[in-house]
């Protein structure tokens, strides 16, 4: 049901993601998930990916779809823009849906809006020829702002229409219809022949990052979190904890990269290897995606351990 991003290459084809071919459709911000679930049931020949950053939304659709036989639907708890830019390859996306995104009404929050000039470059690079984005909102100013950006991008033909009936059946649409709100809908269709080239901004790496060290596992009496910045990202080592009943330390880390936040656990434990006593590695818990950020996490924890009188034997990061 969920995308197995650590297993997939970046970019990945529809066939690699679903183990079957078919036109690829993406919904960014699926809410309660009933809209994309309905589309997947209605169009069994298509492959659907739904992304949402809200844990509650992901939990609700997961509970509802447990036991479902929808082989053409995959879910992702995270940024749909991350998938659009990094997972999907050039001209691989047939359609996209964005229903009632947060308009971030205050001017100081405008930079958080999904629709930015850069978004339309990424969209044009990923859509097939004549591929379409369907956008619905109840916020008139945001609609006009998006309409202006789409036309300025020169990649698209934009048409304003009445919202399709299936969009009006979504959770928020039904709720807001009762309060008399007006809805706005547009189709943004790719018209250019030569797509812009937009590379991924997060590079996936293949091997599990780790380091070999020599010395004794330090005794923890206290730990102060610290931050490390690297190109296009930063990470925070939040805590370090001794392992009860075993020799070792677990480091808790949060890594921030463009449109991607990961919580990692790094483990320092004894290693039976000539020339090294200890292994520091990224744990598989949480199914982490191996990126520059996970590599940097191992590196900075290794440096912290060196300050605790350990010696670095070999590095794999």
Secondary structure, DSSP 8 states (H G I E B T S, - for coil): -B--TTTS-SSB-HHHHHSS---EEEEE--TTSHHHHHHHHH-TTSEEEEEES-HHHHHHHHHHHTT---TTEEEEES-HHHIIIIIB-TT-EEEEEEES-----SGGGGGG-S--HHHHHHHHHHEEEEEEEEEEES-HHHHHHHHHHHHHTSSEEEEEE---TTGGGSHHHHHHHHTT---EEEEEEE--SS------SS-B-SS--EEEEES-----S----EEEEETTEEEEEEEEEE-TTSS-EEEEEEEEETTEEEEEEEEEEEEEETTEEEEEEE--TT----BHHHHHHHHHHHHHHHTTT-EEEEEE-
